[in-house]
Amino acid sequence: MPKAVSVSKFMEIVKTNSSKWVHDSFPNKDKFGWQDGYGAFSVSKSAEDTIIRYIRNQQERHRKESFQEEFVEFLNKHGVEYDKNYIWK
């Protein structure tokens, strides 16, 4: 992500373009839409290799735990506050 672009603007672009792609690629698909919120986390350049390995192993990891479980664990590990009543709405 370019340094000159805010996280909110970047996510607006991602959501807009990916929604258009889904609608163009799957015209018979009813009601695709993004949730209102998003999670964004910065990563140090020095941790890049570790993050790449983590992402490459996600498919295997998600056989053992859901994305939702992984995400909440990530939030807890890094001290990110959230409201469990609203996180998946």
PyMOL Python script that loads the backbone (N, CA, C, O; Angstrom):
from pymol import cmd

cmd.read_pdbstr("""\
ATOM      1  N   MET A   1       0.844  -1.160   0.000  1.00  0.00           N
ATOM      2  CA  MET A   1       0.000   0.000   0.000  1.00  0.00           C
ATOM      3  C   MET A   1       0.898   1.234   0.000  1.00  0.00           C
ATOM      4  O   MET A   1       1.817   1.328   0.813  1.00  0.00           O
ATOM      5  N   PRO A   2       0.647   2.164  -0.886  1.00  0.00           N
ATOM      6  CA  PRO A   2       1.469   3.384  -0.909  1.00  0.00           C
ATOM      7  C   PRO A   2       1.332   4.187   0.388  1.00  0.00           C
ATOM      8  O   PRO A   2       0.247   4.268   0.966  1.00  0.00           O
ATOM      9  N   LYS A   3       2.422   4.768   0.829  1.00  0.00           N
ATOM     10  CA  LYS A   3       2.413   5.540   2.076  1.00  0.00           C
ATOM     11  C   LYS A   3       1.488   6.750   1.998  1.00  0.00           C
ATOM     12  O   LYS A   3       0.967   7.198   3.020  1.00  0.00           O
ATOM     13  N   ALA A   4       1.277   7.284   0.794  1.00  0.00           N
ATOM     14  CA  ALA A   4       0.467   8.489   0.629  1.00  0.00           C
ATOM     15  C   ALA A   4      -1.035   8.214   0.659  1.00  0.00           C
ATOM     16  O   ALA A   4      -1.832   9.152   0.623  1.00  0.00           O
ATOM     17  N   VAL A   5      -1.430   6.953   0.725  1.00  0.00           N
ATOM     18  CA  VAL A   5      -2.851   6.586   0.715  1.00  0.00           C
ATOM     19  C   VAL A   5      -3.265   6.153   2.122  1.00  0.00           C
ATOM     20  O   VAL A   5      -2.598   5.326   2.744  1.00  0.00           O
ATOM     21  N   SER A   6      -4.357   6.711   2.615  1.00  0.00           N
ATOM     22  CA  SER A   6      -4.847   6.319   3.942  1.00  0.00           C
ATOM     23  C   SER A   6      -5.420   4.905   3.887  1.00  0.00           C
ATOM     24  O   SER A   6      -5.822   4.427   2.827  1.00  0.00           O
ATOM     25  N   VAL A   7      -5.450   4.251   5.033  1.00  0.00           N
ATOM     26  CA  VAL A   7      -6.006   2.898   5.106  1.00  0.00           C
ATOM     27  C   VAL A   7      -7.465   2.907   4.658  1.00  0.00           C
ATOM     28  O   VAL A   7      -7.890   2.023   3.915  1.00  0.00           O
ATOM     29  N   SER A   8      -8.231   3.898   5.106  1.00  0.00           N
ATOM     30  CA  SER A   8      -9.652   3.939   4.739  1.00  0.00           C
ATOM     31  C   SER A   8      -9.837   4.130   3.235  1.00  0.00           C
ATOM     32  O   SER A   8     -10.726   3.515   2.647  1.00  0.00           O
ATOM     33  N   LYS A   9      -9.018   4.967   2.601  1.00  0.00           N
ATOM     34  CA  LYS A   9      -9.116   5.158   1.149  1.00  0.00           C
ATOM     35  C   LYS A   9      -8.712   3.886   0.420  1.00  0.00           C
ATOM     36  O   LYS A   9      -9.355   3.496  -0.554  1.00  0.00           O
ATOM     37  N   PHE A  10      -7.658   3.243   0.884  1.00  0.00           N
ATOM     38  CA  PHE A  10      -7.205   1.996   0.275  1.00  0.00           C
ATOM     39  C   PHE A  10      -8.305   0.939   0.335  1.00  0.00           C
ATOM     40  O   PHE A  10      -8.570   0.259  -0.656  1.00  0.00           O
ATOM     41  N   MET A  11      -8.944   0.802   1.495  1.00  0.00           N
ATOM     42  CA  MET A  11     -10.015  -0.187   1.641  1.00  0.00           C
ATOM     43  C   MET A  11     -11.218   0.168   0.780  1.00  0.00           C
ATOM     44  O   MET A  11     -11.884  -0.722   0.251  1.00  0.00           O
ATOM     45  N   GLU A  12     -11.503   1.448   0.634  1.00  0.00           N
ATOM     46  CA  GLU A  12     -12.585   1.874  -0.264  1.00  0.00           C
ATOM     47  C   GLU A  12     -12.294   1.409  -1.691  1.00  0.00           C
ATOM     48  O   GLU A  12     -13.182   0.899  -2.375  1.00  0.00           O
ATOM     49  N   ILE A  13     -11.058   1.583  -2.135  1.00  0.00           N
ATOM     50  CA  ILE A  13     -10.651   1.168  -3.487  1.00  0.00           C
ATOM     51  C   ILE A  13     -10.737  -0.348  -3.627  1.00  0.00           C
ATOM     52  O   ILE A  13     -11.273  -0.853  -4.614  1.00  0.00           O
ATOM     53  N   VAL A  14     -10.211  -1.074  -2.643  1.00  0.00           N
ATOM     54  CA  VAL A  14     -10.242  -2.545  -2.683  1.00  0.00           C
ATOM     55  C   VAL A  14     -11.677  -3.046  -2.739  1.00  0.00           C
ATOM     56  O   VAL A  14     -12.007  -3.891  -3.571  1.00  0.00           O
ATOM     57  N   LYS A  15     -12.531  -2.536  -1.863  1.00  0.00           N
ATOM     58  CA  LYS A  15     -13.918  -3.003  -1.816  1.00  0.00           C
ATOM     59  C   LYS A  15     -14.667  -2.662  -3.104  1.00  0.00           C
ATOM     60  O   LYS A  15     -15.416  -3.489  -3.624  1.00  0.00           O
ATOM     61  N   THR A  16     -14.469  -1.455  -3.618  1.00  0.00           N
ATOM     62  CA  THR A  16     -15.142  -1.044  -4.852  1.00  0.00           C
ATOM     63  C   THR A  16     -14.721  -1.917  -6.021  1.00  0.00           C
ATOM     64  O   THR A  16     -15.565  -2.443  -6.747  1.00  0.00           O
ATOM     65  N   ASN A  17     -13.406  -2.072  -6.205  1.00  0.00           N
ATOM     66  CA  ASN A  17     -12.906  -2.837  -7.352  1.00  0.00           C
ATOM     67  C   ASN A  17     -13.217  -4.325  -7.244  1.00  0.00           C
ATOM     68  O   ASN A  17     -13.548  -4.960  -8.245  1.00  0.00           O
ATOM     69  N   SER A  18     -13.114  -4.886  -6.049  1.00  0.00           N
ATOM     70  CA  SER A  18     -13.401  -6.315  -5.911  1.00  0.00           C
ATOM     71  C   SER A  18     -14.898  -6.589  -6.058  1.00  0.00           C
ATOM     72  O   SER A  18     -15.279  -7.624  -6.604  1.00  0.00           O
ATOM     73  N   SER A  19     -15.745  -5.689  -5.587  1.00  0.00           N
ATOM     74  CA  SER A  19     -17.191  -5.853  -5.775  1.00  0.00           C
ATOM     75  C   SER A  19     -17.544  -5.823  -7.253  1.00  0.00           C
ATOM     76  O   SER A  19     -18.346  -6.629  -7.725  1.00  0.00           O
ATOM     77  N   LYS A  20     -16.939  -4.887  -7.984  1.00  0.00           N
ATOM     78  CA  LYS A  20     -17.176  -4.812  -9.434  1.00  0.00           C
ATOM     79  C   LYS A  20     -16.720  -6.103 -10.104  1.00  0.00           C
ATOM     80  O   LYS A  20     -17.419  -6.630 -10.970  1.00  0.00           O
ATOM     81  N   TRP A  21     -15.552  -6.619  -9.712  1.00  0.00           N
ATOM     82  CA  TRP A  21     -15.044  -7.859 -10.303  1.00  0.00           C
ATOM     83  C   TRP A  21     -16.000  -9.023 -10.033  1.00  0.00           C
ATOM     84  O   TRP A  21     -16.293  -9.800 -10.942  1.00  0.00           O
ATOM     85  N   VAL A  22     -16.484  -9.152  -8.808  1.00  0.00           N
ATOM     86  CA  VAL A  22     -17.407 -10.243  -8.475  1.00  0.00           C
ATOM     87  C   VAL A  22     -18.676 -10.121  -9.307  1.00  0.00           C
ATOM     88  O   VAL A  22     -19.140 -11.108  -9.878  1.00  0.00           O
ATOM     89  N   HIS A  23     -19.238  -8.921  -9.381  1.00  0.00           N
ATOM     90  CA  HIS A  23     -20.483  -8.736 -10.138  1.00  0.00           C
ATOM     91  C   HIS A  23     -20.273  -8.979 -11.630  1.00  0.00           C
ATOM     92  O   HIS A  23     -21.143  -9.545 -12.292  1.00  0.00           O
ATOM     93  N   ASP A  24     -19.121  -8.553 -12.168  1.00  0.00           N
ATOM     94  CA  ASP A  24     -18.821  -8.782 -13.590  1.00  0.00           C
ATOM     95  C   ASP A  24     -18.525 -10.251 -13.873  1.00  0.00           C
ATOM     96  O   ASP A  24     -18.931 -10.778 -14.908  1.00  0.00           O
ATOM     97  N   SER A  25     -17.825 -10.906 -12.965  1.00  0.00           N
ATOM     98  CA  SER A  25     -17.402 -12.298 -13.170  1.00  0.00           C
ATOM     99  C   SER A  25     -18.510 -13.306 -12.892  1.00  0.00           C
ATOM    100  O   SER A  25     -18.527 -14.389 -13.477  1.00  0.00           O
ATOM    101  N   PHE A  26     -19.416 -12.962 -12.020  1.00  0.00           N
ATOM    102  CA  PHE A  26     -20.500 -13.872 -11.622  1.00  0.00           C
ATOM    103  C   PHE A  26     -21.840 -13.140 -11.707  1.00  0.00           C
ATOM    104  O   PHE A  26     -22.454 -12.840 -10.682  1.00  0.00           O
ATOM    105  N   PRO A  27     -22.291 -12.853 -12.930  1.00  0.00           N
ATOM    106  CA  PRO A  27     -23.505 -12.038 -13.085  1.00  0.00           C
ATOM    107  C   PRO A  27     -24.761 -12.671 -12.486  1.00  0.00           C
ATOM    108  O   PRO A  27     -25.717 -11.960 -12.179  1.00  0.00           O
ATOM    109  N   ASN A  28     -24.773 -13.976 -12.317  1.00  0.00           N
ATOM    110  CA  ASN A  28     -25.945 -14.644 -11.738  1.00  0.00           C
ATOM    111  C   ASN A  28     -25.906 -14.701 -10.215  1.00  0.00           C
ATOM    112  O   ASN A  28     -26.856 -15.158  -9.579  1.00  0.00           O
ATOM    113  N   LYS A  29     -24.817 -14.241  -9.641  1.00  0.00           N
ATOM    114  CA  LYS A  29     -24.666 -14.263  -8.176  1.00  0.00           C
ATOM    115  C   LYS A  29     -25.502 -13.146  -7.568  1.00  0.00           C
ATOM    116  O   LYS A  29     -25.311 -11.970  -7.876  1.00  0.00           O
ATOM    117  N   ASP A  30     -26.418 -13.531  -6.711  1.00  0.00           N
ATOM    118  CA  ASP A  30     -27.259 -12.543  -6.038  1.00  0.00           C
ATOM    119  C   ASP A  30     -26.564 -12.003  -4.798  1.00  0.00           C
ATOM    120  O   ASP A  30     -25.877 -12.733  -4.084  1.00  0.00           O
ATOM    121  N   LYS A  31     -26.750 -10.745  -4.563  1.00  0.00           N
ATOM    122  CA  LYS A  31     -26.396 -10.107  -3.295  1.00  0.00           C
ATOM    123  C   LYS A  31     -24.983 -10.377  -2.796  1.00  0.00           C
ATOM    124  O   LYS A  31     -24.811 -10.978  -1.736  1.00  0.00           O
ATOM    125  N   PHE A  32     -23.980  -9.949  -3.532  1.00  0.00           N
ATOM    126  CA  PHE A  32     -22.633  -9.946  -2.970  1.00  0.00           C
ATOM    127  C   PHE A  32     -22.410  -8.575  -2.363  1.00  0.00           C
ATOM    128  O   PHE A  32     -22.780  -7.564  -2.959  1.00  0.00           O
ATOM    129  N   GLY A  33     -21.821  -8.533  -1.208  1.00  0.00           N
ATOM    130  CA  GLY A  33     -21.487  -7.256  -0.604  1.00  0.00           C
ATOM    131  C   GLY A  33     -20.487  -7.423   0.521  1.00  0.00           C
ATOM    132  O   GLY A  33     -20.425  -8.468   1.170  1.00  0.00           O
ATOM    133  N   TRP A  34     -19.719  -6.395   0.738  1.00  0.00           N
ATOM    134  CA  TRP A  34     -18.764  -6.374   1.839  1.00  0.00           C
ATOM    135  C   TRP A  34     -19.479  -5.990   3.128  1.00  0.00           C
ATOM    136  O   TRP A  34     -20.498  -5.299   3.100  1.00  0.00           O
ATOM    137  N   GLN A  35     -18.942  -6.441   4.255  1.00  0.00           N
ATOM    138  CA  GLN A  35     -19.442  -5.958   5.541  1.00  0.00           C
ATOM    139  C   GLN A  35     -19.042  -4.495   5.684  1.00  0.00           C
ATOM    140  O   GLN A  35     -18.210  -4.002   4.924  1.00  0.00           O
ATOM    141  N   ASP A  36     -19.626  -3.805   6.646  1.00  0.00           N
ATOM    142  CA  ASP A  36     -19.347  -2.380   6.811  1.00  0.00           C
ATOM    143  C   ASP A  36     -17.915  -2.101   7.255  1.00  0.00           C
ATOM    144  O   ASP A  36     -17.307  -1.139   6.787  1.00  0.00           O
ATOM    145  N   GLY A  37     -17.377  -2.905   8.129  1.00  0.00           N
ATOM    146  CA  GLY A  37     -16.058  -2.629   8.686  1.00  0.00           C
ATOM    147  C   GLY A  37     -14.949  -3.417   8.022  1.00  0.00           C
ATOM    148  O   GLY A  37     -15.172  -4.116   7.034  1.00  0.00           O
ATOM    149  N   TYR A  38     -13.760  -3.299   8.571  1.00  0.00           N
ATOM    150  CA  TYR A  38     -12.600  -4.047   8.100  1.00  0.00           C
ATOM    151  C   TYR A  38     -11.538  -4.021   9.192  1.00  0.00           C
ATOM    152  O   TYR A  38     -11.594  -3.202  10.109  1.00  0.00           O
ATOM    153  N   GLY A  39     -10.589  -4.910   9.085  1.00  0.00           N
ATOM    154  CA  GLY A  39      -9.440  -4.912   9.982  1.00  0.00           C
ATOM    155  C   GLY A  39      -8.196  -4.618   9.165  1.00  0.00           C
ATOM    156  O   GLY A  39      -8.028  -5.171   8.078  1.00  0.00           O
ATOM    157  N   ALA A  40      -7.341  -3.778   9.654  1.00  0.00           N
ATOM    158  CA  ALA A  40      -6.103  -3.444   8.950  1.00  0.00           C
ATOM    159  C   ALA A  40      -4.958  -3.445   9.956  1.00  0.00           C
ATOM    160  O   ALA A  40      -5.057  -2.854  11.031  1.00  0.00           O
ATOM    161  N   PHE A  41      -3.882  -4.112   9.593  1.00  0.00           N
ATOM    162  CA  PHE A  41      -2.736  -4.239  10.485  1.00  0.00           C
ATOM    163  C   PHE A  41      -1.467  -3.938   9.708  1.00  0.00           C
ATOM    164  O   PHE A  41      -1.304  -4.393   8.575  1.00  0.00           O
ATOM    165  N   SER A  42      -0.580  -3.183  10.306  1.00  0.00           N
ATOM    166  CA  SER A  42       0.689  -2.894   9.647  1.00  0.00           C
ATOM    167  C   SER A  42       1.675  -4.027   9.920  1.00  0.00           C
ATOM    168  O   SER A  42       1.569  -4.743  10.916  1.00  0.00           O
ATOM    169  N   VAL A  43       2.627  -4.166   9.016  1.00  0.00           N
ATOM    170  CA  VAL A  43       3.636  -5.216   9.130  1.00  0.00           C
ATOM    171  C   VAL A  43       4.999  -4.593   8.878  1.00  0.00           C
ATOM    172  O   VAL A  43       5.185  -3.860   7.907  1.00  0.00           O
ATOM    173  N   SER A  44       5.935  -4.883   9.741  1.00  0.00           N
ATOM    174  CA  SER A  44       7.297  -4.401   9.576  1.00  0.00           C
ATOM    175  C   SER A  44       7.957  -5.094   8.388  1.00  0.00           C
ATOM    176  O   SER A  44       7.748  -6.288   8.171  1.00  0.00           O
ATOM    177  N   LYS A  45       8.741  -4.362   7.630  1.00  0.00           N
ATOM    178  CA  LYS A  45       9.473  -4.941   6.496  1.00  0.00           C
ATOM    179  C   LYS A  45      10.336  -6.109   6.961  1.00  0.00           C
ATOM    180  O   LYS A  45      10.513  -7.079   6.224  1.00  0.00           O
ATOM    181  N   SER A  46      10.869  -6.026   8.165  1.00  0.00           N
ATOM    182  CA  SER A  46      11.732  -7.101   8.669  1.00  0.00           C
ATOM    183  C   SER A  46      10.954  -8.388   8.942  1.00  0.00           C
ATOM    184  O   SER A  46      11.551  -9.459   9.056  1.00  0.00           O
ATOM    185  N   ALA A  47       9.632  -8.293   9.048  1.00  0.00           N
ATOM    186  CA  ALA A  47       8.799  -9.479   9.300  1.00  0.00           C
ATOM    187  C   ALA A  47       8.166 -10.026   8.025  1.00  0.00           C
ATOM    188  O   ALA A  47       7.345 -10.941   8.083  1.00  0.00           O
ATOM    189  N   GLU A  48       8.538  -9.478   6.889  1.00  0.00           N
ATOM    190  CA  GLU A  48       7.898  -9.842   5.622  1.00  0.00           C
ATOM    191  C   GLU A  48       7.955 -11.342   5.334  1.00  0.00           C
ATOM    192  O   GLU A  48       6.937 -11.930   4.970  1.00  0.00           O
ATOM    193  N   ASP A  49       9.108 -11.969   5.488  1.00  0.00           N
ATOM    194  CA  ASP A  49       9.231 -13.407   5.214  1.00  0.00           C
ATOM    195  C   ASP A  49       8.342 -14.235   6.143  1.00  0.00           C
ATOM    196  O   ASP A  49       7.724 -15.210   5.715  1.00  0.00           O
ATOM    197  N   THR A  50       8.282 -13.843   7.402  1.00  0.00           N
ATOM    198  CA  THR A  50       7.430 -14.541   8.367  1.00  0.00           C
ATOM    199  C   THR A  50       5.962 -14.426   7.969  1.00  0.00           C
ATOM    200  O   THR A  50       5.220 -15.406   8.045  1.00  0.00           O
ATOM    201  N   ILE A  51       5.542 -13.247   7.551  1.00  0.00           N
ATOM    202  CA  ILE A  51       4.148 -13.021   7.147  1.00  0.00           C
ATOM    203  C   ILE A  51       3.816 -13.816   5.891  1.00  0.00           C
ATOM    204  O   ILE A  51       2.732 -14.390   5.793  1.00  0.00           O
ATOM    205  N   ILE A  52       4.726 -13.856   4.941  1.00  0.00           N
ATOM    206  CA  ILE A  52       4.503 -14.629   3.710  1.00  0.00           C
ATOM    207  C   ILE A  52       4.310 -16.104   4.049  1.00  0.00           C
ATOM    208  O   ILE A  52       3.401 -16.744   3.519  1.00  0.00           O
ATOM    209  N   ARG A  53       5.150 -16.651   4.921  1.00  0.00           N
ATOM    210  CA  ARG A  53       4.996 -18.054   5.344  1.00  0.00           C
ATOM    211  C   ARG A  53       3.656 -18.264   6.050  1.00  0.00           C
ATOM    212  O   ARG A  53       2.980 -19.269   5.829  1.00  0.00           O
ATOM    213  N   TYR A  54       3.284 -17.322   6.886  1.00  0.00           N
ATOM    214  CA  TYR A  54       2.015 -17.405   7.617  1.00  0.00           C
ATOM    215  C   TYR A  54       0.840 -17.478   6.638  1.00  0.00           C
ATOM    216  O   TYR A  54      -0.052 -18.312   6.793  1.00  0.00           O
ATOM    217  N   ILE A  55       0.844 -16.614   5.646  1.00  0.00           N
ATOM    218  CA  ILE A  55      -0.240 -16.589   4.654  1.00  0.00           C
ATOM    219  C   ILE A  55      -0.237 -17.868   3.825  1.00  0.00           C
ATOM    220  O   ILE A  55      -1.296 -18.430   3.547  1.00  0.00           O
ATOM    221  N   ARG A  56       0.932 -18.323   3.436  1.00  0.00           N
ATOM    222  CA  ARG A  56       1.017 -19.557   2.641  1.00  0.00           C
ATOM    223  C   ARG A  56       0.482 -20.772   3.396  1.00  0.00           C
ATOM    224  O   ARG A  56       0.016 -21.727   2.775  1.00  0.00           O
ATOM    225  N   ASN A  57       0.542 -20.747   4.705  1.00  0.00           N
ATOM    226  CA  ASN A  57       0.076 -21.870   5.525  1.00  0.00           C
ATOM    227  C   ASN A  57      -1.356 -21.710   6.025  1.00  0.00           C
ATOM    228  O   ASN A  57      -1.829 -22.535   6.808  1.00  0.00           O
ATOM    229  N   GLN A  58      -2.052 -20.668   5.588  1.00  0.00           N
ATOM    230  CA  GLN A  58      -3.404 -20.434   6.096  1.00  0.00           C
ATOM    231  C   GLN A  58      -4.371 -21.555   5.756  1.00  0.00           C
ATOM    232  O   GLN A  58      -5.201 -21.925   6.586  1.00  0.00           O
ATOM    233  N   GLN A  59      -4.281 -22.096   4.567  1.00  0.00           N
ATOM    234  CA  GLN A  59      -5.216 -23.158   4.188  1.00  0.00           C
ATOM    235  C   GLN A  59      -5.110 -24.340   5.156  1.00  0.00           C
ATOM    236  O   GLN A  59      -6.122 -24.886   5.595  1.00  0.00           O
ATOM    237  N   GLU A  60      -3.888 -24.721   5.478  1.00  0.00           N
ATOM    238  CA  GLU A  60      -3.680 -25.817   6.434  1.00  0.00           C
ATOM    239  C   GLU A  60      -4.182 -25.423   7.826  1.00  0.00           C
ATOM    240  O   GLU A  60      -4.842 -26.216   8.498  1.00  0.00           O
ATOM    241  N   ARG A  61      -3.870 -24.208   8.254  1.00  0.00           N
ATOM    242  CA  ARG A  61      -4.284 -23.744   9.578  1.00  0.00           C
ATOM    243  C   ARG A  61      -5.810 -23.709   9.686  1.00  0.00           C
ATOM    244  O   ARG A  61      -6.364 -24.026  10.739  1.00  0.00           O
ATOM    245  N   HIS A  62      -6.490 -23.323   8.601  1.00  0.00           N
ATOM    246  CA  HIS A  62      -7.953 -23.216   8.646  1.00  0.00           C
ATOM    247  C   HIS A  62      -8.649 -24.575   8.626  1.00  0.00           C
ATOM    248  O   HIS A  62      -9.871 -24.644   8.759  1.00  0.00           O
ATOM    249  N   ARG A  63      -7.896 -25.638   8.463  1.00  0.00           N
ATOM    250  CA  ARG A  63      -8.461 -26.976   8.664  1.00  0.00           C
ATOM    251  C   ARG A  63      -8.627 -27.263  10.151  1.00  0.00           C
ATOM    252  O   ARG A  63      -9.438 -28.100  10.545  1.00  0.00           O
ATOM    253  N   LYS A  64      -7.845 -26.557  10.974  1.00  0.00           N
ATOM    254  CA  LYS A  64      -7.847 -26.781  12.419  1.00  0.00           C
ATOM    255  C   LYS A  64      -8.629 -25.715  13.180  1.00  0.00           C
ATOM    256  O   LYS A  64      -9.199 -25.999  14.234  1.00  0.00           O
ATOM    257  N   GLU A  65      -8.660 -24.498  12.657  1.00  0.00           N
ATOM    258  CA  GLU A  65      -9.410 -23.423  13.297  1.00  0.00           C
ATOM    259  C   GLU A  65     -10.006 -22.533  12.218  1.00  0.00           C
ATOM    260  O   GLU A  65      -9.432 -22.386  11.139  1.00  0.00           O
ATOM    261  N   SER A  66     -11.144 -21.946  12.508  1.00  0.00           N
ATOM    262  CA  SER A  66     -11.825 -21.095  11.533  1.00  0.00           C
ATOM    263  C   SER A  66     -11.107 -19.753  11.406  1.00  0.00           C
ATOM    264  O   SER A  66     -10.287 -19.385  12.247  1.00  0.00           O
ATOM    265  N   PHE A  67     -11.434 -19.035  10.339  1.00  0.00           N
ATOM    266  CA  PHE A  67     -10.906 -17.686  10.184  1.00  0.00           C
ATOM    267  C   PHE A  67     -11.316 -16.825  11.375  1.00  0.00           C
ATOM    268  O   PHE A  67     -10.513 -16.048  11.892  1.00  0.00           O
ATOM    269  N   GLN A  68     -12.575 -16.968  11.808  1.00  0.00           N
ATOM    270  CA  GLN A  68     -13.062 -16.165  12.922  1.00  0.00           C
ATOM    271  C   GLN A  68     -12.242 -16.430  14.188  1.00  0.00           C
ATOM    272  O   GLN A  68     -11.878 -15.494  14.900  1.00  0.00           O
ATOM    273  N   GLU A  69     -11.955 -17.695  14.466  1.00  0.00           N
ATOM    274  CA  GLU A  69     -11.135 -18.040  15.636  1.00  0.00           C
ATOM    275  C   GLU A  69      -9.725 -17.467  15.496  1.00  0.00           C
ATOM    276  O   GLU A  69      -9.174 -16.918  16.450  1.00  0.00           O
ATOM    277  N   GLU A  70      -9.153 -17.598  14.314  1.00  0.00           N
ATOM    278  CA  GLU A  70      -7.809 -17.080  14.061  1.00  0.00           C
ATOM    279  C   GLU A  70      -7.772 -15.566  14.243  1.00  0.00           C
ATOM    280  O   GLU A  70      -6.844 -15.034  14.853  1.00  0.00           O
ATOM    281  N   PHE A  71      -8.777 -14.873  13.716  1.00  0.00           N
ATOM    282  CA  PHE A  71      -8.810 -13.414  13.773  1.00  0.00           C
ATOM    283  C   PHE A  71      -8.930 -12.920  15.213  1.00  0.00           C
ATOM    284  O   PHE A  71      -8.215 -12.004  15.618  1.00  0.00           O
ATOM    285  N   VAL A  72      -9.832 -13.525  15.984  1.00  0.00           N
ATOM    286  CA  VAL A  72     -10.003 -13.135  17.390  1.00  0.00           C
ATOM    287  C   VAL A  72      -8.722 -13.416  18.175  1.00  0.00           C
ATOM    288  O   VAL A  72      -8.321 -12.613  19.017  1.00  0.00           O
ATOM    289  N   GLU A  73      -8.084 -14.543  17.903  1.00  0.00           N
ATOM    290  CA  GLU A  73      -6.806 -14.860  18.556  1.00  0.00           C
ATOM    291  C   GLU A  73      -5.762 -13.793  18.225  1.00  0.00           C
ATOM    292  O   GLU A  73      -4.995 -13.379  19.095  1.00  0.00           O
ATOM    293  N   PHE A  74      -5.735 -13.357  16.985  1.00  0.00           N
ATOM    294  CA  PHE A  74      -4.810 -12.316  16.534  1.00  0.00           C
ATOM    295  C   PHE A  74      -5.088 -11.001  17.269  1.00  0.00           C
ATOM    296  O   PHE A  74      -4.164 -10.348  17.752  1.00  0.00           O
ATOM    297  N   LEU A  75      -6.360 -10.620  17.351  1.00  0.00           N
ATOM    298  CA  LEU A  75      -6.722  -9.394  18.072  1.00  0.00           C
ATOM    299  C   LEU A  75      -6.280  -9.472  19.529  1.00  0.00           C
ATOM    300  O   LEU A  75      -5.688  -8.529  20.054  1.00  0.00           O
ATOM    301  N   ASN A  76      -6.567 -10.588  20.173  1.00  0.00           N
ATOM    302  CA  ASN A  76      -6.186 -10.760  21.581  1.00  0.00           C
ATOM    303  C   ASN A  76      -4.677 -10.724  21.759  1.00  0.00           C
ATOM    304  O   ASN A  76      -4.173 -10.081  22.679  1.00  0.00           O
ATOM    305  N   LYS A  77      -3.958 -11.407  20.887  1.00  0.00           N
ATOM    306  CA  LYS A  77      -2.494 -11.476  20.982  1.00  0.00           C
ATOM    307  C   LYS A  77      -1.865 -10.090  20.908  1.00  0.00           C
ATOM    308  O   LYS A  77      -0.861  -9.819  21.565  1.00  0.00           O
ATOM    309  N   HIS A  78      -2.466  -9.211  20.100  1.00  0.00           N
ATOM    310  CA  HIS A  78      -1.887  -7.888  19.876  1.00  0.00           C
ATOM    311  C   HIS A  78      -2.595  -6.776  20.655  1.00  0.00           C
ATOM    312  O   HIS A  78      -2.368  -5.592  20.407  1.00  0.00           O
ATOM    313  N   GLY A  79      -3.452  -7.170  21.596  1.00  0.00           N
ATOM    314  CA  GLY A  79      -4.076  -6.191  22.479  1.00  0.00           C
ATOM    315  C   GLY A  79      -5.051  -5.250  21.797  1.00  0.00           C
ATOM    316  O   GLY A  79      -5.219  -4.110  22.230  1.00  0.00           O
ATOM    317  N   VAL A  80      -5.692  -5.712  20.743  1.00  0.00           N
ATOM    318  CA  VAL A  80      -6.668  -4.884  20.032  1.00  0.00           C
ATOM    319  C   VAL A  80      -8.030  -5.064  20.698  1.00  0.00           C
ATOM    320  O   VAL A  80      -8.524  -6.185  20.824  1.00  0.00           O
ATOM    321  N   GLU A  81      -8.630  -3.960  21.120  1.00  0.00           N
ATOM    322  CA  GLU A  81      -9.943  -4.022  21.757  1.00  0.00           C
ATOM    323  C   GLU A  81     -11.030  -4.201  20.705  1.00  0.00           C
ATOM    324  O   GLU A  81     -10.950  -3.631  19.617  1.00  0.00           O
ATOM    325  N   TYR A  82     -12.038  -4.988  21.029  1.00  0.00           N
ATOM    326  CA  TYR A  82     -13.172  -5.200  20.127  1.00  0.00           C
ATOM    327  C   TYR A  82     -14.381  -5.593  20.959  1.00  0.00           C
ATOM    328  O   TYR A  82     -14.251  -6.031  22.102  1.00  0.00           O
ATOM    329  N   ASP A  83     -15.543  -5.433  20.376  1.00  0.00           N
ATOM    330  CA  ASP A  83     -16.788  -5.825  21.039  1.00  0.00           C
ATOM    331  C   ASP A  83     -17.259  -7.122  20.408  1.00  0.00           C
ATOM    332  O   ASP A  83     -17.647  -7.136  19.240  1.00  0.00           O
ATOM    333  N   LYS A  84     -17.232  -8.211  21.163  1.00  0.00           N
ATOM    334  CA  LYS A  84     -17.578  -9.526  20.621  1.00  0.00           C
ATOM    335  C   LYS A  84     -19.014  -9.589  20.116  1.00  0.00           C
ATOM    336  O   LYS A  84     -19.355 -10.467  19.323  1.00  0.00           O
ATOM    337  N   ASN A  85     -19.861  -8.660  20.571  1.00  0.00           N
ATOM    338  CA  ASN A  85     -21.248  -8.636  20.103  1.00  0.00           C
ATOM    339  C   ASN A  85     -21.388  -8.060  18.694  1.00  0.00           C
ATOM    340  O   ASN A  85     -22.414  -8.255  18.043  1.00  0.00           O
ATOM    341  N   TYR A  86     -20.362  -7.354  18.222  1.00  0.00           N
ATOM    342  CA  TYR A  86     -20.473  -6.676  16.932  1.00  0.00           C
ATOM    343  C   TYR A  86     -19.394  -7.052  15.926  1.00  0.00           C
ATOM    344  O   TYR A  86     -19.447  -6.606  14.780  1.00  0.00           O
ATOM    345  N   ILE A  87     -18.429  -7.851  16.321  1.00  0.00           N
ATOM    346  CA  ILE A  87     -17.276  -8.109  15.453  1.00  0.00           C
ATOM    347  C   ILE A  87     -17.649  -8.766  14.128  1.00  0.00           C
ATOM    348  O   ILE A  87     -16.987  -8.518  13.120  1.00  0.00           O
ATOM    349  N   TRP A  88     -18.668  -9.577  14.101  1.00  0.00           N
ATOM    350  CA  TRP A  88     -19.022 -10.288  12.857  1.00  0.00           C
ATOM    351  C   TRP A  88     -20.325  -9.801  12.244  1.00  0.00           C
ATOM    352  O   TRP A  88     -20.951 -10.528  11.474  1.00  0.00           O
ATOM    353  N   LYS A  89     -20.742  -8.598  12.568  1.00  0.00           N
ATOM    354  CA  LYS A  89     -21.992  -8.061  12.000  1.00  0.00           C
ATOM    355  C   LYS A  89     -21.716  -7.129  10.862  1.00  0.00           C
ATOM    356  O   LYS A  89     -22.649  -6.587  10.269  1.00  0.00           O
TER     357      LYS A  89
END
""", "prot")
cmd.dss("prot")
cmd.show_as("cartoon", "prot")
cmd.util.cbc("prot")
cmd.orient("prot")
